[in-house]
């Protein structure tokens, strides 16, 4: 089981932004290190993102979950209310949180 949390699943938008002035991502690095471009047979994936997250991270998470399902992979998209990439993991410490419940359910099906 894979748990993806508020991820950047395609590095090309970063290469097109001011961030690339410092990162200097090459086309090869973008292709090699963008998970969206390497979806293949694997484990069940849970893609989580906070509902109050940056719009770009929400977009990345949504597109990644859709792309996984489009390739025939089991992928659950989970938007966590009131969370961002700074606070979303706090939910794993809560025994009845949506993230922990999804993880436990995925582990039971293995």
Number of C-alpha atoms within 10 A of each C-alpha: 16 13 16 17 19 25 18 20 20 19 20 17 14 16 18 11 9 10 12 15 11 8 10 11 17 12 11 8 12 17 16 12 13 15 16 19 15 12 16 12 11 11 14 19 20 21 24 25 29 23 17 14 21 13 10 13 19 21 16 19 27 19 16 24 22 17 16 22 15 12 11 12 18 16 21 19 17 19 21 18 13 11 17 19 17 10 11 21 18 11 15 14 10 12 10 11 13 17 26 16 14 16 17 12 11 17 11 8 8 8
